[in-house]
Amino acid sequence: MHLCKAYYAWDNMDFEDAYEHLRKVNLNQVEFMEVKNDIKFNLKALGNIINSKSVNLKNCYILASLINNSIRRSEEFKYDDAIARLYRSFELIAQIELTKYNIKSSDIDVSVLKQNNVSDEFIMDLEKTREDGKIRIGLEKDFLLLNELGNDLGKYYVDNESKIKNLTRKRNNSILAHGLDSLTQNDFDEFLDIVLNLSYSLDKDMKKFIKQTKFAKFDLKLK
């Protein structure tokens, strides 16, 4: 029961509840032997999300969890749902990278941009969006700002802007976003490829994080 509750909570991004339940699973029980190592990896990942003092490490594990969450949705043929999660992953990658410059996309500090030699033209463009005293930017501006900062993730976005905008346009027209269209496995695969490429550039250990946040699975044995 603890095992079921742990993965249910994790699937809903309730990391603390997932961690508490998974800690209570007795891995010495014979039934868990085939997934024992995978559960240990999962427990380590959740532990880092809950307890790590490194904000970057915590955020990277959350990103990896979100990517795996989207993959599980695609395996259930829920591509609109899967791409909605990929879109958030895409956005989160930029937000994590911006934190390395002490920049929050939900509240841009112009003085920090000037310290990092962001062009006056770009800053003036951001100022036009200021509301309630704050500048808030979304996915596209996040990556364009990274490009202004001379960051490789921003450069990747600019170099692949046409392809990325086509995919995000499809997401925006999805039934789970702003439209009525249904997305396909091909749409998901193309989007996943971009998100993975960016995530691997974000952190050298991202493949490890994705492996450790992949849910343990039992092999079905039919008599």
FIKOLZA-1660 file (N, C-alpha, C; in steps of 0.1 Angstrom, whole numbers, plus 5000, padded with zeros to 4 digits):
% residues 223
   i   px   py   pz ch aa at
   1 5008 4988 5000  A  M  N
   1 5000 5000 5000  A  M CA
   1 5009 5013 5000  A  M  C
   2 5019 5012 5008  A  H  N
   2 5029 5024 5008  A  H CA
   2 5035 5026 4994  A  H  C
   3 5038 5015 4987  A  L  N
   3 5044 5016 4974  A  L CA
   3 5034 5023 4964  A  L  C
   4 5022 5018 4965  A  C  N
   4 5011 5024 4956  A  C CA
   4 5009 5039 4959  A  C  C
   5 5008 5042 4972  A  K  N
   5 5006 5056 4976  A  K CA
   5 5018 5065 4972  A  K  C
   6 5030 5059 4973  A  A  N
   6 5042 5067 4970  A  A CA
   6 5042 5071 4955  A  A  C
   7 5039 5062 4946  A  Y  N
   7 5039 5065 4932  A  Y CA
   7 5027 5073 4927  A  Y  C
   8 5016 5071 4934  A  Y  N
   8 5005 5079 4931  A  Y CA
   8 5007 5094 4935  A  Y  C
   9 5014 5096 4946  A  A  N
   9 5017 5110 4951  A  A CA
   9 5027 5116 4941  A  A  C
  10 5037 5108 4938  A  W  N
  10 5048 5113 4929  A  W CA
  10 5042 5117 4915  A  W  C
  11 5033 5108 4910  A  D  N
  11 5027 5111 4897  A  D CA
  11 5019 5124 4898  A  D  C
  12 5015 5129 4909  A  N  N
  12 5008 5141 4911  A  N CA
  12 5017 5152 4916  A  N  C
  13 5030 5150 4916  A  M  N
  13 5040 5159 4919  A  M CA
  13 5040 5163 4934  A  M  C
  14 5035 5154 4942  A  D  N
  14 5035 5156 4957  A  D CA
  14 5047 5149 4962  A  D  C
  15 5059 5155 4961  A  F  N
  15 5071 5149 4964  A  F CA
  15 5073 5145 4979  A  F  C
  16 5068 5153 4987  A  E  N
  16 5070 5150 5002  A  E CA
  16 5062 5138 5006  A  E  C
  17 5049 5137 5001  A  D  N
  17 5041 5126 5005  A  D CA
  17 5047 5113 4999  A  D  C
  18 5052 5114 4986  A  A  N
  18 5058 5103 4979  A  A CA
  18 5070 5098 4987  A  A  C
  19 5078 5107 4992  A  Y  N
  19 5090 5103 4999  A  Y CA
  19 5087 5096 5012  A  Y  C
  20 5077 5102 5019  A  E  N
  20 5073 5096 5032  A  E CA
  20 5068 5081 5031  A  E  C
  21 5060 5079 5020  A  H  N
  21 5055 5066 5018  A  H CA
  21 5065 5056 5013  A  H  C
  22 5074 5061 5004  A  L  N
  22 5084 5052 4998  A  L CA
  22 5094 5048 5009  A  L  C
  23 5097 5057 5019  A  R  N
  23 5106 5053 5030  A  R CA
  23 5101 5042 5038  A  R  C
  24 5088 5040 5038  A  K  N
  24 5082 5030 5047  A  K CA
  24 5080 5016 5040  A  K  C
  25 5085 5015 5027  A  V  N
  25 5084 5002 5020  A  V CA
  25 5096 4993 5025  A  V  C
  26 5092 4981 5029  A  N  N
  26 5102 4972 5033  A  N CA
  26 5108 4965 5021  A  N  C
  27 5120 4969 5017  A  L  N
  27 5126 4963 5005  A  L CA
  27 5131 4949 5007  A  L  C
  28 5131 4944 5019  A  N  N
  28 5136 4930 5021  A  N CA
  28 5125 4920 5018  A  N  C
  29 5113 4925 5016  A  Q  N
  29 5102 4915 5012  A  Q CA
  29 5105 4909 4998  A  Q  C
  30 5103 4896 4997  A  V  N
  30 5106 4889 4985  A  V CA
  30 5099 4895 4973  A  V  C
  31 5087 4900 4975  A  E  N
  31 5079 4906 4963  A  E CA
  31 5086 4918 4957  A  E  C
  32 5095 4924 4964  A  F  N
  32 5101 4937 4959  A  F CA
  32 5115 4935 4953  A  F  C
  33 5120 4922 4954  A  M  N
  33 5134 4920 4950  A  M CA
  33 5138 4924 4936  A  M  C
  34 5129 4922 4926  A  E  N
  34 5132 4926 4912  A  E CA
  34 5132 4941 4910  A  E  C
  35 5126 4948 4919  A  V  N
  35 5126 4963 4917  A  V CA
  35 5133 4970 4928  A  V  C
  36 5140 4962 4937  A  K  N
  36 5147 4968 4948  A  K CA
  36 5156 4979 4945  A  K  C
  37 5165 4977 4935  A  N  N
  37 5175 4987 4931  A  N CA
  37 5168 5000 4926  A  N  C
  38 5158 4998 4918  A  D  N
  38 5151 5009 4912  A  D CA
  38 5144 5017 4922  A  D  C
  39 5138 5011 4932  A  I  N
  39 5132 5018 4943  A  I CA
  39 5142 5026 4951  A  I  C
  40 5154 5020 4953  A  K  N
  40 5165 5027 4960  A  K CA
  40 5169 5040 4952  A  K  C
  41 5169 5039 4939  A  F  N
  41 5172 5051 4931  A  F CA
  41 5161 5061 4933  A  F  C
  42 5149 5057 4932  A  N  N
  42 5137 5066 4934  A  N CA
  42 5138 5073 4947  A  N  C
  43 5141 5065 4957  A  L  N
  43 5141 5071 4971  A  L CA
  43 5152 5081 4972  A  L  C
  44 5164 5079 4966  A  K  N
  44 5175 5089 4966  A  K CA
  44 5170 5101 4959  A  K  C
  45 5163 5100 4947  A  A  N
  45 5159 5111 4940  A  A CA
  45 5149 5120 4948  A  A  C
  46 5139 5113 4954  A  L  N
  46 5129 5120 4962  A  L CA
  46 5136 5127 4974  A  L  C
  47 5146 5120 4980  A  G  N
  47 5153 5126 4991  A  G CA
  47 5160 5139 4987  A  G  C
  48 5166 5139 4975  A  N  N
  48 5173 5151 4971  A  N CA
  48 5163 5162 4968  A  N  C
  49 5151 5159 4963  A  I  N
  49 5141 5169 4961  A  I CA
  49 5136 5175 4974  A  I  C
  50 5135 5167 4984  A  I  N
  50 5130 5171 4997  A  I CA
  50 5140 5178 5006  A  I  C
  51 5152 5172 5006  A  N  N
  51 5162 5176 5016  A  N CA
  51 5175 5183 5011  A  N  C
  52 5177 5183 4998  A  S  N
  52 5189 5189 4993  A  S CA
  52 5190 5204 4996  A  S  C
  53 5202 5208 5000  A  K  N
  53 5204 5223 5002  A  K CA
  53 5208 5230 4989  A  K  C
  54 5211 5222 4979  A  S  N
  54 5214 5228 4966  A  S CA
  54 5201 5230 4958  A  S  C
  55 5198 5243 4956  A  V  N
  55 5186 5246 4948  A  V CA
  55 5187 5240 4934  A  V  C
  56 5199 5241 4928  A  N  N
  56 5200 5236 4914  A  N CA
  56 5198 5221 4914  A  N  C
  57 5204 5214 4923  A  L  N
  57 5202 5199 4923  A  L CA
  57 5187 5196 4925  A  L  C
  58 5180 5202 4934  A  K  N
  58 5166 5200 4937  A  K CA
  58 5158 5203 4924  A  K  C
  59 5161 5214 4918  A  N  N
  59 5153 5218 4906  A  N CA
  59 5156 5208 4894  A  N  C
  60 5168 5203 4893  A  C  N
  60 5171 5193 4882  A  C CA
  60 5164 5180 4884  A  C  C
  61 5163 5176 4897  A  Y  N
  61 5155 5163 4900  A  Y CA
  61 5140 5166 4897  A  Y  C
  62 5135 5177 4900  A  I  N
  62 5121 5180 4897  A  I CA
  62 5119 5180 4882  A  I  C
  63 5128 5186 4875  A  L  N
  63 5127 5187 4860  A  L CA
  63 5127 5172 4855  A  L  C
  64 5136 5164 4860  A  A  N
  64 5137 5150 4855  A  A CA
  64 5124 5143 4858  A  A  C
  65 5118 5145 4870  A  S  N
  65 5105 5139 4874  A  S CA
  65 5094 5143 4864  A  S  C
  66 5094 5156 4860  A  L  N
  66 5084 5161 4851  A  L CA
  66 5086 5155 4837  A  L  C
  67 5098 5154 4832  A  I  N
  67 5101 5147 4819  A  I CA
  67 5096 5133 4819  A  I  C
  68 5099 5125 4830  A  N  N
  68 5094 5112 4831  A  N CA
  68 5079 5111 4832  A  N  C
  69 5073 5121 4839  A  N  N
  69 5058 5122 4840  A  N CA
  69 5052 5123 4826  A  N  C
  70 5058 5131 4817  A  S  N
  70 5053 5133 4804  A  S CA
  70 5055 5120 4796  A  S  C
  71 5066 5113 4798  A  I  N
  71 5068 5101 4790  A  I CA
  71 5057 5090 4794  A  I  C
  72 5054 5090 4807  A  R  N
  72 5043 5080 4812  A  R CA
  72 5030 5084 4805  A  R  C
  73 5027 5097 4804  A  R  N
  73 5014 5101 4797  A  R CA
  73 5014 5096 4783  A  R  C
  74 5026 5098 4776  A  S  N
  74 5026 5094 4762  A  S CA
  74 5025 5078 4760  A  S  C
  75 5030 5071 4770  A  E  N
  75 5028 5056 4770  A  E CA
  75 5014 5052 4771  A  E  C
  76 5006 5061 4777  A  E  N
  76 4991 5059 4778  A  E CA
  76 4984 5065 4767  A  E  C
  77 4991 5070 4756  A  F  N
  77 4986 5076 4744  A  F CA
  77 4978 5089 4747  A  F  C
  78 4982 5095 4758  A  K  N
  78 4976 5108 4762  A  K CA
  78 4986 5119 4758  A  K  C
  79 4986 5121 4745  A  Y  N
  79 4997 5130 4739  A  Y CA
  79 4995 5145 4743  A  Y  C
  80 4982 5149 4743  A  D  N
  80 4980 5163 4747  A  D CA
  80 4984 5166 4761  A  D  C
  81 4981 5156 4770  A  D  N
  81 4985 5157 4784  A  D CA
  81 5001 5157 4785  A  D  C
  82 5007 5148 4777  A  A  N
  82 5021 5146 4778  A  A CA
  82 5028 5158 4773  A  A  C
  83 5023 5165 4762  A  I  N
  83 5030 5177 4757  A  I CA
  83 5028 5189 4766  A  I  C
  84 5017 5189 4773  A  A  N
  84 5015 5200 4783  A  A CA
  84 5025 5199 4794  A  A  C
  85 5029 5187 4798  A  R  N
  85 5040 5185 4808  A  R CA
  85 5054 5188 4802  A  R  C
  86 5056 5185 4789  A  L  N
  86 5068 5188 4782  A  L CA
  86 5070 5203 4781  A  L  C
  87 5059 5210 4778  A  Y  N
  87 5059 5225 4777  A  Y CA
  87 5064 5231 4790  A  Y  C
  88 5059 5226 4801  A  R  N
  88 5063 5231 4815  A  R CA
  88 5078 5227 4817  A  R  C
  89 5082 5215 4812  A  S  N
  89 5096 5211 4814  A  S CA
  89 5105 5221 4806  A  S  C
  90 5101 5224 4794  A  F  N
  90 5108 5233 4785  A  F CA
  90 5110 5247 4792  A  F  C
  91 5099 5252 4798  A  E  N
  91 5099 5265 4805  A  E CA
  91 5108 5264 4817  A  E  C
  92 5107 5253 4824  A  L  N
  92 5115 5251 4837  A  L CA
  92 5130 5251 4834  A  L  C
  93 5134 5245 4823  A  I  N
  93 5148 5245 4819  A  I CA
  93 5154 5259 4819  A  I  C
  94 5146 5268 4812  A  A  N
  94 5151 5282 4811  A  A CA
  94 5151 5289 4825  A  A  C
  95 5141 5286 4833  A  Q  N
  95 5140 5292 4846  A  Q CA
  95 5152 5288 4855  A  Q  C
  96 5155 5275 4854  A  I  N
  96 5166 5270 4862  A  I CA
  96 5179 5276 4858  A  I  C
  97 5181 5278 4845  A  E  N
  97 5193 5284 4839  A  E CA
  97 5194 5298 4843  A  E  C
  98 5183 5305 4843  A  L  N
  98 5183 5320 4846  A  L CA
  98 5187 5322 4861  A  L  C
  99 5183 5312 4870  A  T  N
  99 5187 5314 4884  A  T CA
  99 5202 5314 4886  A  T  C
 100 5209 5309 4877  A  K  N
 100 5224 5309 4878  A  K CA
 100 5229 5324 4876  A  K  C
 101 5221 5332 4871  A  Y  N
 101 5224 5346 4869  A  Y CA
 101 5217 5355 4880  A  Y  C
 102 5210 5348 4889  A  N  N
 102 5202 5355 4899  A  N CA
 102 5190 5363 4893  A  N  C
 103 5185 5356 4883  A  I  N
 103 5173 5362 4875  A  I CA
 103 5161 5353 4877  A  I  C
 104 5150 5359 4882  A  K  N
 104 5137 5352 4883  A  K CA
 104 5128 5357 4872  A  K  C
 105 5123 5348 4863  A  S  N
 105 5115 5353 4852  A  S CA
 105 5101 5358 4857  A  S  C
 106 5098 5355 4869  A  S  N
 106 5085 5360 4875  A  S CA
 106 5086 5374 4881  A  S  C
 107 5099 5379 4881  A  D  N
 107 5101 5393 4887  A  D CA
 107 5115 5397 4882  A  D  C
 108 5116 5402 4870  A  I  N
 108 5129 5406 4865  A  I CA
 108 5135 5418 4871  A  I  C
 109 5147 5417 4876  A  D  N
 109 5154 5428 4882  A  D CA
 109 5163 5434 4871  A  D  C
 110 5159 5446 4866  A  V  N
 110 5166 5453 4855  A  V CA
 110 5181 5455 4858  A  V  C
 111 5184 5458 4871  A  S  N
 111 5197 5461 4875  A  S CA
 111 5206 5449 4872  A  S  C
 112 5201 5437 4875  A  V  N
 112 5209 5425 4872  A  V CA
 112 5212 5424 4857  A  V  C
 113 5202 5427 4849  A  L  N
 113 5204 5426 4835  A  L CA
 113 5215 5435 4830  A  L  C
 114 5215 5447 4836  A  K  N
 114 5225 5457 4832  A  K CA
 114 5239 5453 4836  A  K  C
 115 5240 5446 4848  A  Q  N
 115 5252 5441 4853  A  Q CA
 115 5258 5430 4843  A  Q  C
 116 5248 5423 4837  A  N  N
 116 5252 5412 4827  A  N CA
 116 5253 5417 4813  A  N  C
 117 5253 5430 4811  A  N  N
 117 5255 5436 4798  A  N CA
 117 5244 5433 4788  A  N  C
 118 5231 5431 4793  A  V  N
 118 5220 5429 4784  A  V CA
 118 5217 5442 4777  A  V  C
 119 5214 5442 4764  A  S  N
 119 5213 5454 4756  A  S CA
 119 5202 5463 4761  A  S  C
 120 5203 5476 4759  A  D  N
 120 5193 5486 4763  A  D CA
 120 5180 5483 4755  A  D  C
 121 5182 5479 4743  A  E  N
 121 5170 5477 4734  A  E CA
 121 5162 5465 4740  A  E  C
 122 5168 5455 4744  A  F  N
 122 5161 5443 4750  A  F CA
 122 5154 5447 4763  A  F  C
 123 5161 5454 4771  A  I  N
 123 5156 5459 4784  A  I CA
 123 5144 5468 4782  A  I  C
 124 5144 5477 4772  A  M  N
 124 5133 5486 4769  A  M CA
 124 5121 5478 4765  A  M  C
 125 5124 5467 4757  A  D  N
 125 5113 5458 4753  A  D CA
 125 5106 5451 4764  A  D  C
 126 5114 5447 4774  A  L  N
 126 5109 5441 4786  A  L CA
 126 5101 5451 4795  A  L  C
 127 5106 5463 4795  A  E  N
 127 5099 5474 4803  A  E CA
 127 5085 5476 4799  A  E  C
 128 5082 5474 4786  A  K  N
 128 5069 5476 4780  A  K CA
 128 5059 5466 4786  A  K  C
 129 5064 5455 4792  A  T  N
 129 5055 5444 4797  A  T CA
 129 5053 5446 4812  A  T  C
 130 5059 5456 4818  A  R  N
 130 5058 5457 4833  A  R CA
 130 5044 5460 4837  A  R  C
 131 5039 5452 4847  A  E  N
 131 5026 5453 4853  A  E CA
 131 5027 5452 4868  A  E  C
 132 5019 5461 4875  A  D  N
 132 5020 5461 4890  A  D CA
 132 5034 5462 4895  A  D  C
 133 5042 5469 4888  A  G  N
 133 5056 5471 4892  A  G CA
 133 5066 5460 4889  A  G  C
 134 5061 5449 4883  A  K  N
 134 5069 5438 4880  A  K CA
 134 5070 5435 4865  A  K  C
 135 5082 5430 4861  A  I  N
 135 5083 5424 4847  A  I CA
 135 5083 5409 4848  A  I  C
 136 5073 5403 4842  A  R  N
 136 5072 5389 4842  A  R CA
 136 5073 5384 4827  A  R  C
 137 5081 5374 4825  A  I  N
 137 5083 5369 4811  A  I CA
 137 5080 5354 4811  A  I  C
 138 5077 5349 4799  A  G  N
 138 5073 5335 4796  A  G CA
 138 5084 5328 4789  A  G  C
 139 5081 5317 4784  A  L  N
 139 5090 5307 4778  A  L CA
 139 5099 5314 4767  A  L  C
 140 5093 5320 4757  A  E  N
 140 5100 5326 4746  A  E CA
 140 5110 5337 4751  A  E  C
 141 5105 5346 4759  A  K  N
 141 5114 5357 4764  A  K CA
 141 5125 5351 4773  A  K  C
 142 5122 5340 4781  A  D  N
 142 5132 5334 4789  A  D CA
 142 5144 5330 4781  A  D  C
 143 5142 5323 4770  A  F  N
 143 5153 5318 4761  A  F CA
 143 5159 5329 4754  A  F  C
 144 5152 5339 4749  A  L  N
 144 5158 5351 4743  A  L CA
 144 5167 5359 4752  A  L  C
 145 5163 5359 4765  A  L  N
 145 5171 5366 4775  A  L CA
 145 5184 5358 4777  A  L  C
 146 5183 5345 4777  A  L  N
 146 5195 5336 4779  A  L CA
 146 5204 5339 4767  A  L  C
 147 5198 5340 4755  A  N  N
 147 5207 5343 4743  A  N CA
 147 5214 5357 4745  A  N  C
 148 5206 5367 4750  A  E  N
 148 5212 5380 4753  A  E CA
 148 5224 5379 4762  A  E  C
 149 5223 5369 4772  A  L  N
 149 5234 5367 4782  A  L CA
 149 5245 5359 4776  A  L  C
 150 5244 5355 4763  A  G  N
 150 5255 5347 4757  A  G CA
 150 5255 5333 4762  A  G  C
 151 5243 5328 4766  A  N  N
 151 5242 5314 4772  A  N CA
 151 5239 5304 4760  A  N  C
 152 5245 5292 4761  A  D  N
 152 5243 5282 4751  A  D CA
 152 5229 5277 4749  A  D  C
 153 5221 5277 4760  A  L  N
 153 5207 5273 4759  A  L CA
 153 5199 5283 4751  A  L  C
 154 5202 5296 4753  A  G  N
 154 5196 5306 4746  A  G CA
 154 5200 5305 4731  A  G  C
 155 5212 5302 4728  A  K  N
 155 5217 5301 4714  A  K CA
 155 5210 5289 4708  A  K  C
 156 5208 5278 4715  A  Y  N
 156 5201 5266 4709  A  Y CA
 156 5187 5270 4705  A  Y  C
 157 5181 5278 4714  A  Y  N
 157 5167 5282 4711  A  Y CA
 157 5166 5290 4698  A  Y  C
 158 5175 5300 4697  A  V  N
 158 5175 5309 4686  A  V CA
 158 5178 5301 4673  A  V  C
 159 5188 5291 4674  A  D  N
 159 5192 5283 4662  A  D CA
 159 5180 5274 4658  A  D  C
 160 5172 5270 4667  A  N  N
 160 5161 5261 4664  A  N CA
 160 5147 5268 4665  A  N  C
 161 5147 5281 4665  A  E  N
 161 5135 5289 4668  A  E CA
 161 5123 5285 4659  A  E  C
 162 5125 5283 4647  A  S  N
 162 5114 5280 4638  A  S CA
 162 5107 5267 4641  A  S  C
 163 5115 5257 4644  A  K  N
 163 5110 5243 4647  A  K CA
 163 5103 5244 4661  A  K  C
 164 5109 5251 4670  A  I  N
 164 5104 5252 4684  A  I CA
 164 5090 5259 4684  A  I  C
 165 5090 5270 4676  A  K  N
 165 5077 5278 4676  A  K CA
 165 5066 5270 4669  A  K  C
 166 5070 5262 4660  A  N  N
 166 5060 5253 4653  A  N CA
 166 5054 5243 4664  A  N  C
 167 5063 5238 4672  A  L  N
 167 5058 5228 4682  A  L CA
 167 5050 5235 4693  A  L  C
 168 5055 5247 4698  A  T  N
 168 5047 5254 4708  A  T CA
 168 5034 5259 4703  A  T  C
 169 5033 5262 4690  A  R  N
 169 5021 5266 4684  A  R CA
 169 5011 5254 4684  A  R  C
 170 5016 5242 4681  A  K  N
 170 5007 5231 4682  A  K CA
 170 5002 5229 4696  A  K  C
 171 5011 5230 4706  A  R  N
 171 5007 5229 4720  A  R CA
 171 4997 5239 4723  A  R  C
 172 4998 5252 4719  A  N  N
 172 4988 5262 4722  A  N CA
 172 4975 5259 4716  A  N  C
 173 4975 5252 4705  A  N  N
 173 4962 5248 4698  A  N CA
 173 4956 5235 4703  A  N  C
 174 4963 5229 4713  A  S  N
 174 4958 5217 4719  A  S CA
 174 4945 5219 4727  A  S  C
 175 4938 5208 4728  A  I  N
 175 4925 5209 4736  A  I CA
 175 4928 5212 4751  A  I  C
 176 4940 5209 4755  A  L  N
 176 4944 5211 4769  A  L CA
 176 4951 5225 4771  A  L  C
 177 4952 5232 4760  A  A  N
 177 4957 5246 4761  A  A CA
 177 4947 5256 4757  A  A  C
 178 4948 5261 4745  A  H  N
 178 4938 5272 4741  A  H CA
 178 4930 5268 4729  A  H  C
 179 4931 5256 4724  A  G  N
 179 4924 5253 4711  A  G CA
 179 4916 5240 4712  A  G  C
 180 4914 5234 4701  A  L  N
 180 4906 5222 4701  A  L CA
 180 4913 5210 4694  A  L  C
 181 4925 5212 4690  A  D  N
 181 4933 5201 4683  A  D CA
 181 4937 5190 4692  A  D  C
 182 4939 5179 4686  A  S  N
 182 4945 5167 4693  A  S CA
 182 4959 5165 4688  A  S  C
 183 4969 5163 4697  A  L  N
 183 4982 5161 4693  A  L CA
 183 4986 5146 4691  A  L  C
 184 4997 5143 4684  A  T  N
 184 5001 5130 4680  A  T CA
 184 5013 5125 4687  A  T  C
 185 5017 5112 4685  A  Q  N
 185 5029 5107 4690  A  Q CA
 185 5041 5114 4684  A  Q  C
 186 5040 5117 4671  A  N  N
 186 5051 5124 4664  A  N CA
 186 5053 5137 4670  A  N  C
 187 5042 5145 4673  A  D  N
 187 5044 5158 4679  A  D CA
 187 5051 5156 4693  A  D  C
 188 5047 5146 4700  A  F  N
 188 5054 5144 4713  A  F CA
 188 5069 5140 4711  A  F  C
 189 5072 5131 4702  A  D  N
 189 5086 5127 4700  A  D CA
 189 5095 5139 4696  A  D  C
 190 5090 5148 4688  A  E  N
 190 5097 5159 4683  A  E CA
 190 5100 5169 4695  A  E  C
 191 5089 5171 4703  A  F  N
 191 5091 5180 4714  A  F CA
 191 5100 5174 4725  A  F  C
 192 5099 5161 4727  A  L  N
 192 5107 5154 4737  A  L CA
 192 5122 5155 4733  A  L  C
 193 5125 5154 4721  A  D  N
 193 5139 5154 4716  A  D CA
 193 5145 5168 4719  A  D  C
 194 5137 5179 4717  A  I  N
 194 5142 5192 4720  A  I CA
 194 5144 5194 4735  A  I  C
 195 5134 5189 4743  A  V  N
 195 5135 5191 4758  A  V CA
 195 5147 5183 4763  A  V  C
 196 5149 5171 4758  A  L  N
 196 5161 5163 4763  A  L CA
 196 5174 5169 4759  A  L  C
 197 5175 5174 4747  A  N  N
 197 5187 5181 4743  A  N CA
 197 5191 5193 4752  A  N  C
 198 5181 5201 4755  A  L  N
 198 5183 5212 4764  A  L CA
 198 5186 5208 4778  A  L  C
 199 5179 5198 4783  A  S  N
 199 5181 5193 4797  A  S CA
 199 5195 5187 4798  A  S  C
 200 5200 5180 4788  A  Y  N
 200 5214 5175 4789  A  Y CA
 200 5224 5186 4789  A  Y  C
 201 5221 5197 4782  A  S  N
 201 5230 5209 4782  A  S CA
 201 5229 5217 4795  A  S  C
 202 5217 5216 4802  A  L  N
 202 5215 5223 4814  A  L CA
 202 5224 5217 4825  A  L  C
 203 5225 5204 4826  A  D  N
 203 5233 5198 4837  A  D CA
 203 5239 5185 4832  A  D  C
 204 5252 5183 4834  A  K  N
 204 5260 5171 4829  A  K CA
 204 5254 5158 4835  A  K  C
 205 5247 5159 4846  A  D  N
 205 5242 5147 4853  A  D CA
 205 5227 5144 4850  A  D  C
 206 5222 5151 4840  A  M  N
 206 5207 5150 4838  A  M CA
 206 5203 5136 4834  A  M  C
 207 5211 5129 4826  A  K  N
 207 5208 5115 4823  A  K CA
 207 5206 5106 4835  A  K  C
 208 5215 5109 4845  A  K  N
 208 5214 5102 4858  A  K CA
 208 5201 5105 4865  A  K  C
 209 5198 5118 4865  A  F  N
 209 5186 5123 4872  A  F CA
 209 5173 5117 4866  A  F  C
 210 5173 5116 4853  A  I  N
 210 5162 5110 4846  A  I CA
 210 5160 5095 4849  A  I  C
 211 5172 5089 4849  A  K  N
 211 5172 5074 4853  A  K CA
 211 5167 5072 4867  A  K  C
 212 5171 5080 4876  A  Q  N
 212 5167 5078 4890  A  Q CA
 212 5153 5082 4893  A  Q  C
 213 5147 5090 4885  A  T  N
 213 5133 5094 4887  A  T CA
 213 5123 5086 4878  A  T  C
 214 5128 5076 4871  A  K  N
 214 5119 5068 4863  A  K CA
 214 5113 5057 4873  A  K  C
 215 5100 5056 4873  A  F  N
 215 5093 5047 4882  A  F CA
 215 5098 5033 4880  A  F  C
 216 5099 5026 4892  A  A  N
 216 5102 5012 4891  A  A CA
 216 5090 5004 4885  A  A  C
 217 5093 4994 4878  A  K  N
 217 5083 4986 4871  A  K CA
 217 5085 4971 4873  A  K  C
 218 5074 4965 4877  A  F  N
 218 5074 4950 4877  A  F CA
 218 5072 4944 4863  A  F  C
 219 5079 4933 4860  A  D  N
 219 5075 4926 4848  A  D CA
 219 5063 4917 4850  A  D  C
 220 5053 4919 4841  A  L  N
 220 5041 4910 4843  A  L CA
 220 5044 4896 4839  A  L  C
 221 5041 4887 4848  A  K  N
 221 5044 4873 4845  A  K CA
 221 5031 4865 4845  A  K  C
 222 5027 4861 4833  A  L  N
 222 5014 4855 4831  A  L CA
 222 5016 4839 4831  A  L  C
 223 5008 4832 4838  A  K  N
 223 5009 4818 4838  A  K CA
 223 5001 4812 4827  A  K  C
% end
